[in-house]
Amino acid sequence: HPEITNVLLTGGEPLLLSTHKLERLISALREIEHVGIIRIGTKIPVFNPYRILEDPSLPEMISKYSRPDKRIYIVVQINHPREITDVAIQGIAQLFNAGAVLVNQTPLIRGINDDPDVLAELFRKLSFIGVSPYYVFQCRPTLGNKPYAVPLVEGYKIFEKAKTKVSGLAKRARYSMSHSSGKIEILGIDTEYIYLRYHRAAQPKNRSRFVIAERDDTAYWFDDLKLLTPGLALSRV
């Protein structure tokens, strides 16, 4: 499949693997000419930065396979500014020095980062250490998740207010949902409607499609919304 240019190693937690096992995967991917980006989704840089600091073979391996023309991206999940400790910054710096590119994504979590000041501080601290804010995700409706979820309209207001408190380099995150039909960004909300756009879509006809839904302040998920855009293909391929 030469159209595949990105491969994501996620989990679980890829960095719980030994460096030797991780290298077996990454070296095999690097042999595929059309794979330009290898992404590693991980919480380890803040959950256990000593995994990086006490295993020099890990940044050495990253340095070996993160090349000037084909980078390794570390997609880290930092949910709250207090996670950005001095030791976490040291581990993140080692990954940078090894040639990795680091970006951050976080769900919006009730009681953790559902406050504009907290979210703004997270964006600000991420930008200070060179980790680009990438996505803020709406919580998925999974079993046991409801107490941590924030309604869509409330979440959008928190996200937008947080962005007003930071500079341009700290406000690059997008507020999105990873829905079964694709990755959907929440673009705007007014008194009547919610405006969305597909970044990626399972159905080709939905790619980059602009979507309008009736505003519903009780909705948590895309499936809760009354869509006004005709002809959407919401089934998975």
C-alpha positions as YAML, in Angstrom:
chain: A
units: angstrom
residues:
- id: 1
  name: HIS
  ca: [0.00, 0.00, 0.00]
- id: 2
  name: PRO
  ca: [2.31, 2.82, -1.21]
- id: 3
  name: GLU
  ca: [-0.34, 5.42, -0.29]
- id: 4
  name: ILE
  ca: [0.47, 4.83, 3.41]
- id: 5
  name: THR
  ca: [3.02, 7.43, 4.50]
- id: 6
  name: ASN
  ca: [2.38, 7.43, 8.29]
- id: 7
  name: VAL
  ca: [2.37, 4.54, 10.76]
- id: 8
  name: LEU
  ca: [1.25, 4.95, 14.38]
- id: 9
  name: LEU
  ca: [2.52, 2.72, 17.18]
- id: 10
  name: THR
  ca: [0.03, 3.05, 20.00]
- id: 11
  name: GLY
  ca: [-1.46, 0.84, 22.61]
- id: 12
  name: GLY
  ca: [-1.52, 0.14, 25.33]
- id: 13
  name: GLU
  ca: [1.81, 1.83, 25.82]
- id: 14
  name: PRO
  ca: [4.58, 1.24, 23.24]
- id: 15
  name: LEU
  ca: [7.37, 2.48, 25.53]
- id: 16
  name: LEU
  ca: [6.63, -0.29, 28.02]
- id: 17
  name: LEU
  ca: [8.29, -2.52, 25.44]
- id: 18
  name: SER
  ca: [12.01, -3.01, 25.81]
- id: 19
  name: THR
  ca: [14.07, -0.84, 23.50]
- id: 20
  name: HIS
  ca: [15.22, -3.99, 21.71]
- id: 21
  name: LYS
  ca: [11.64, -5.04, 20.90]
- id: 22
  name: LEU
  ca: [10.68, -1.51, 19.92]
- id: 23
  name: GLU
  ca: [13.66, -1.28, 17.58]
- id: 24
  name: ARG
  ca: [12.60, -4.47, 15.82]
- id: 25
  name: LEU
  ca: [9.31, -2.77, 14.92]
- id: 26
  name: ILE
  ca: [10.81, 0.59, 13.97]
- id: 27
  name: SER
  ca: [13.67, -0.87, 11.91]
- id: 28
  name: ALA
  ca: [11.17, -2.96, 9.92]
- id: 29
  name: LEU
  ca: [9.06, 0.13, 9.25]
- id: 30
  name: ARG
  ca: [12.11, 2.12, 8.16]
- id: 31
  name: GLU
  ca: [12.74, -0.48, 5.45]
- id: 32
  name: ILE
  ca: [9.43, 0.52, 3.82]
- id: 33
  name: GLU
  ca: [10.37, 3.32, 1.47]
- id: 34
  name: HIS
  ca: [6.99, 5.07, 1.36]
- id: 35
  name: VAL
  ca: [6.60, 5.32, 5.16]
- id: 36
  name: GLY
  ca: [7.83, 8.85, 5.86]
- id: 37
  name: ILE
  ca: [6.63, 9.27, 9.46]
- id: 38
  name: ILE
  ca: [6.63, 6.82, 12.35]
- id: 39
  name: ARG
  ca: [4.52, 8.03, 15.25]
- id: 40
  name: ILE
  ca: [4.72, 6.71, 18.79]
- id: 41
  name: GLY
  ca: [1.73, 7.47, 21.03]
- id: 42
  name: THR
  ca: [2.87, 7.47, 24.66]
- id: 43
  name: LYS
  ca: [2.31, 8.76, 28.19]
- id: 44
  name: ILE
  ca: [5.76, 7.64, 29.39]
- id: 45
  name: PRO
  ca: [7.59, 11.02, 29.15]
- id: 46
  name: VAL
  ca: [5.46, 12.32, 32.06]
- id: 47
  name: PHE
  ca: [4.26, 9.06, 33.66]
- id: 48
  name: ASN
  ca: [7.76, 7.58, 33.99]
- id: 49
  name: PRO
  ca: [10.46, 9.83, 32.50]
- id: 50
  name: TYR
  ca: [13.12, 7.55, 34.00]
- id: 51
  name: ARG
  ca: [12.25, 5.08, 31.24]
- id: 52
  name: ILE
  ca: [14.04, 7.59, 28.98]
- id: 53
  name: LEU
  ca: [16.67, 8.94, 31.39]
- id: 54
  name: GLU
  ca: [17.89, 5.56, 32.65]
- id: 55
  name: ASP
  ca: [17.94, 3.74, 29.32]
- id: 56
  name: PRO
  ca: [20.37, 5.56, 26.99]
- id: 57
  name: SER
  ca: [19.71, 2.93, 24.34]
- id: 58
  name: LEU
  ca: [16.22, 4.42, 23.82]
- id: 59
  name: PRO
  ca: [17.27, 7.91, 22.65]
- id: 60
  name: GLU
  ca: [20.13, 6.27, 20.76]
- id: 61
  name: MET
  ca: [17.62, 4.12, 18.88]
- id: 62
  name: ILE
  ca: [15.40, 7.17, 18.20]
- id: 63
  name: SER
  ca: [18.45, 9.01, 16.85]
- id: 64
  name: LYS
  ca: [19.24, 6.09, 14.54]
- id: 65
  name: TYR
  ca: [15.81, 6.02, 12.89]
- id: 66
  name: SER
  ca: [14.61, 9.64, 13.12]
- id: 67
  name: ARG
  ca: [16.27, 10.96, 10.01]
- id: 68
  name: PRO
  ca: [16.36, 14.48, 8.55]
- id: 69
  name: ASP
  ca: [14.04, 13.42, 5.72]
- id: 70
  name: LYS
  ca: [11.90, 10.94, 7.72]
- id: 71
  name: ARG
  ca: [11.26, 11.88, 11.34]
- id: 72
  name: ILE
  ca: [9.96, 9.92, 14.28]
- id: 73
  name: TYR
  ca: [7.12, 11.79, 15.97]
- id: 74
  name: ILE
  ca: [6.43, 11.25, 19.68]
- id: 75
  name: VAL
  ca: [2.75, 11.98, 20.35]
- id: 76
  name: VAL
  ca: [2.68, 12.42, 24.12]
- id: 77
  name: GLN
  ca: [-0.42, 12.69, 26.32]
- id: 78
  name: ILE
  ca: [0.00, 15.43, 28.90]
- id: 79
  name: ASN
  ca: [-3.36, 16.29, 30.48]
- id: 80
  name: HIS
  ca: [-2.43, 18.82, 33.18]
- id: 81
  name: PRO
  ca: [0.41, 21.36, 33.58]
- id: 82
  name: ARG
  ca: [1.51, 19.77, 36.87]
- id: 83
  name: GLU
  ca: [2.65, 16.74, 34.88]
- id: 84
  name: ILE
  ca: [5.37, 18.87, 33.29]
- id: 85
  name: THR
  ca: [7.92, 18.33, 36.05]
- id: 86
  name: ASP
  ca: [11.64, 19.06, 35.93]
- id: 87
  name: VAL
  ca: [12.45, 15.39, 35.41]
- id: 88
  name: ALA
  ca: [9.82, 15.11, 32.66]
- id: 89
  name: ILE
  ca: [11.42, 18.10, 30.92]
- id: 90
  name: GLN
  ca: [14.80, 16.35, 31.07]
- id: 91
  name: GLY
  ca: [13.39, 13.22, 29.44]
- id: 92
  name: ILE
  ca: [11.59, 15.24, 26.78]
- id: 93
  name: ALA
  ca: [14.81, 17.14, 26.05]
- id: 94
  name: GLN
  ca: [16.61, 13.84, 25.43]
- id: 95
  name: LEU
  ca: [13.97, 12.86, 22.88]
- id: 96
  name: PHE
  ca: [14.36, 16.24, 21.17]
- id: 97
  name: ASN
  ca: [18.14, 15.86, 21.16]
- id: 98
  name: ALA
  ca: [17.72, 12.44, 19.57]
- id: 99
  name: GLY
  ca: [15.93, 14.05, 16.63]
- id: 100
  name: ALA
  ca: [12.31, 13.23, 17.49]
- id: 101
  name: VAL
  ca: [9.51, 15.72, 16.94]
- id: 102
  name: LEU
  ca: [7.13, 15.98, 19.92]
- id: 103
  name: VAL
  ca: [3.48, 17.01, 19.91]
- id: 104
  name: ASN
  ca: [0.81, 16.70, 22.60]
- id: 105
  name: GLN
  ca: [-2.78, 15.56, 22.64]
- id: 106
  name: THR
  ca: [-5.15, 15.42, 25.58]
- id: 107
  name: PRO
  ca: [-8.79, 14.64, 26.13]
- id: 108
  name: LEU
  ca: [-10.82, 17.31, 27.88]
- id: 109
  name: ILE
  ca: [-11.40, 15.68, 31.28]
- id: 110
  name: ARG
  ca: [-13.94, 16.74, 33.88]
- id: 111
  name: GLY
  ca: [-12.17, 17.75, 37.10]
- id: 112
  name: ILE
  ca: [-8.70, 17.68, 35.50]
- id: 113
  name: ASN
  ca: [-8.38, 20.22, 32.70]
- id: 114
  name: ASP
  ca: [-11.95, 21.48, 32.12]
- id: 115
  name: ASP
  ca: [-10.97, 24.97, 33.23]
- id: 116
  name: PRO
  ca: [-9.79, 27.66, 30.77]
- id: 117
  name: ASP
  ca: [-6.97, 28.77, 33.08]
- id: 118
  name: VAL
  ca: [-5.67, 25.21, 33.56]
- id: 119
  name: LEU
  ca: [-5.90, 24.41, 29.84]
- id: 120
  name: ALA
  ca: [-4.20, 27.70, 28.96]
- id: 121
  name: GLU
  ca: [-1.38, 26.97, 31.40]
- id: 122
  name: LEU
  ca: [-0.97, 23.54, 29.81]
- id: 123
  name: PHE
  ca: [-0.78, 25.06, 26.30]
- id: 124
  name: ARG
  ca: [1.67, 27.69, 27.55]
- id: 125
  name: LYS
  ca: [4.02, 25.26, 29.31]
- id: 126
  name: LEU
  ca: [3.95, 22.88, 26.34]
- id: 127
  name: SER
  ca: [5.00, 25.71, 24.03]
- id: 128
  name: PHE
  ca: [7.80, 26.74, 26.42]
- id: 129
  name: ILE
  ca: [9.37, 23.25, 26.30]
- id: 130
  name: GLY
  ca: [8.89, 22.95, 22.54]
- id: 131
  name: VAL
  ca: [6.04, 20.41, 22.52]
- id: 132
  name: SER
  ca: [3.39, 21.59, 20.07]
- id: 133
  name: PRO
  ca: [-0.24, 21.40, 21.26]
- id: 134
  name: TYR
  ca: [-1.80, 19.09, 18.66]
- id: 135
  name: TYR
  ca: [-5.30, 17.93, 19.63]
- id: 136
  name: VAL
  ca: [-7.75, 18.43, 22.48]
- id: 137
  name: PHE
  ca: [-10.20, 15.55, 22.20]
- id: 138
  name: GLN
  ca: [-13.80, 15.30, 23.24]
- id: 139
  name: CYS
  ca: [-14.09, 12.35, 25.66]
- id: 140
  name: ARG
  ca: [-15.33, 9.23, 23.91]
- id: 141
  name: PRO
  ca: [-18.56, 7.69, 25.30]
- id: 142
  name: THR
  ca: [-16.95, 4.52, 26.65]
- id: 143
  name: LEU
  ca: [-18.11, 2.41, 29.58]
- id: 144
  name: GLY
  ca: [-17.48, 4.21, 32.88]
- id: 145
  name: ASN
  ca: [-16.31, 7.39, 31.15]
- id: 146
  name: LYS
  ca: [-19.37, 9.62, 31.63]
- id: 147
  name: PRO
  ca: [-18.27, 11.21, 34.96]
- id: 148
  name: TYR
  ca: [-15.14, 12.53, 33.21]
- id: 149
  name: ALA
  ca: [-16.86, 13.84, 30.08]
- id: 150
  name: VAL
  ca: [-17.82, 17.46, 29.37]
- id: 151
  name: PRO
  ca: [-20.75, 18.35, 27.08]
- id: 152
  name: LEU
  ca: [-19.67, 19.43, 23.62]
- id: 153
  name: VAL
  ca: [-20.82, 23.07, 23.83]
- id: 154
  name: GLU
  ca: [-19.31, 23.55, 27.29]
- id: 155
  name: GLY
  ca: [-16.05, 21.95, 26.14]
- id: 156
  name: TYR
  ca: [-15.85, 24.20, 23.10]
- id: 157
  name: LYS
  ca: [-16.29, 27.30, 25.27]
- id: 158
  name: ILE
  ca: [-13.53, 26.14, 27.65]
- id: 159
  name: PHE
  ca: [-11.20, 25.40, 24.73]
- id: 160
  name: GLU
  ca: [-11.77, 28.73, 23.00]
- id: 161
  name: LYS
  ca: [-11.44, 30.76, 26.20]
- id: 162
  name: ALA
  ca: [-8.15, 28.97, 26.97]
- id: 163
  name: LYS
  ca: [-6.81, 29.95, 23.54]
- id: 164
  name: THR
  ca: [-7.51, 33.63, 24.20]
- id: 165
  name: LYS
  ca: [-5.08, 33.49, 27.13]
- id: 166
  name: VAL
  ca: [-1.99, 32.31, 25.19]
- id: 167
  name: SER
  ca: [0.21, 33.40, 22.30]
- id: 168
  name: GLY
  ca: [0.02, 32.06, 18.74]
- id: 169
  name: LEU
  ca: [2.54, 29.25, 19.18]
- id: 170
  name: ALA
  ca: [0.59, 27.93, 22.18]
- id: 171
  name: LYS
  ca: [-2.83, 27.96, 20.49]
- id: 172
  name: ARG
  ca: [-2.25, 25.46, 17.68]
- id: 173
  name: ALA
  ca: [-4.39, 22.65, 19.16]
- id: 174
  name: ARG
  ca: [-7.64, 21.63, 17.49]
- id: 175
  name: TYR
  ca: [-10.74, 20.57, 19.39]
- id: 176
  name: SER
  ca: [-11.81, 17.31, 17.78]
- id: 177
  name: MET
  ca: [-13.57, 13.96, 18.05]
- id: 178
  name: SER
  ca: [-12.27, 10.59, 16.88]
- id: 179
  name: HIS
  ca: [-15.61, 9.28, 15.66]
- id: 180
  name: SER
  ca: [-16.14, 5.93, 13.94]
- id: 181
  name: SER
  ca: [-16.89, 7.83, 10.71]
- id: 182
  name: GLY
  ca: [-13.71, 9.91, 10.91]
- id: 183
  name: LYS
  ca: [-11.81, 12.60, 12.78]
- id: 184
  name: ILE
  ca: [-14.07, 15.62, 13.19]
- id: 185
  name: GLU
  ca: [-13.04, 19.12, 14.30]
- id: 186
  name: ILE
  ca: [-15.48, 21.38, 16.15]
- id: 187
  name: LEU
  ca: [-15.03, 24.66, 14.27]
- id: 188
  name: GLY
  ca: [-17.55, 26.95, 15.92]
- id: 189
  name: ILE
  ca: [-20.80, 27.28, 17.84]
- id: 190
  name: ASP
  ca: [-23.39, 30.06, 17.75]
- id: 191
  name: THR
  ca: [-26.83, 30.45, 19.33]
- id: 192
  name: GLU
  ca: [-28.44, 28.02, 16.85]
- id: 193
  name: TYR
  ca: [-25.85, 25.74, 15.29]
- id: 194
  name: ILE
  ca: [-22.67, 23.72, 15.78]
- id: 195
  name: TYR
  ca: [-20.20, 23.80, 12.88]
- id: 196
  name: LEU
  ca: [-17.85, 20.89, 12.24]
- id: 197
  name: ARG
  ca: [-15.47, 19.58, 9.58]
- id: 198
  name: TYR
  ca: [-14.04, 16.16, 8.81]
- id: 199
  name: HIS
  ca: [-10.24, 16.04, 8.88]
- id: 200
  name: ARG
  ca: [-10.23, 12.37, 7.97]
- id: 201
  name: ALA
  ca: [-13.19, 10.24, 6.94]
- id: 202
  name: ALA
  ca: [-13.90, 6.56, 6.48]
- id: 203
  name: GLN
  ca: [-16.13, 7.38, 3.50]
- id: 204
  name: PRO
  ca: [-14.43, 9.31, 0.66]
- id: 205
  name: LYS
  ca: [-17.49, 11.56, 0.15]
- id: 206
  name: ASN
  ca: [-17.06, 12.94, 3.70]
- id: 207
  name: ARG
  ca: [-13.41, 13.98, 3.36]
- id: 208
  name: SER
  ca: [-12.94, 17.67, 4.31]
- id: 209
  name: ARG
  ca: [-16.73, 17.93, 4.50]
- id: 210
  name: PHE
  ca: [-18.30, 20.84, 6.36]
- id: 211
  name: VAL
  ca: [-21.13, 19.75, 8.67]
- id: 212
  name: ILE
  ca: [-23.83, 21.76, 10.43]
- id: 213
  name: ALA
  ca: [-25.84, 20.47, 13.40]
- id: 214
  name: GLU
  ca: [-28.49, 21.98, 15.61]
- id: 215
  name: ARG
  ca: [-27.03, 23.35, 18.81]
- id: 216
  name: ASP
  ca: [-27.68, 21.03, 21.73]
- id: 217
  name: ASP
  ca: [-26.08, 21.98, 25.04]
- id: 218
  name: THR
  ca: [-26.76, 18.49, 26.45]
- id: 219
  name: ALA
  ca: [-24.94, 16.63, 23.64]
- id: 220
  name: TYR
  ca: [-21.68, 14.86, 24.44]
- id: 221
  name: TRP
  ca: [-20.93, 13.18, 21.11]
- id: 222
  name: PHE
  ca: [-21.42, 13.43, 17.37]
- id: 223
  name: ASP
  ca: [-24.15, 10.77, 17.52]
- id: 224
  name: ASP
  ca: [-26.14, 12.96, 19.95]
- id: 225
  name: LEU
  ca: [-26.44, 15.79, 17.43]
- id: 226
  name: LYS
  ca: [-29.24, 16.46, 14.96]
- id: 227
  name: LEU
  ca: [-27.34, 16.91, 11.69]
- id: 228
  name: LEU
  ca: [-28.59, 19.37, 9.10]
- id: 229
  name: THR
  ca: [-26.09, 18.45, 6.37]
- id: 230
  name: PRO
  ca: [-27.74, 16.10, 3.85]
- id: 231
  name: GLY
  ca: [-26.12, 13.00, 2.38]
- id: 232
  name: LEU
  ca: [-23.58, 12.24, 5.11]
- id: 233
  name: ALA
  ca: [-22.29, 8.65, 5.02]
- id: 234
  name: LEU
  ca: [-21.88, 7.75, 8.69]
- id: 235
  name: SER
  ca: [-21.35, 3.99, 8.37]
- id: 236
  name: ARG
  ca: [-17.82, 2.63, 8.57]
- id: 237
  name: VAL
  ca: [-16.16, 1.13, 5.50]
...
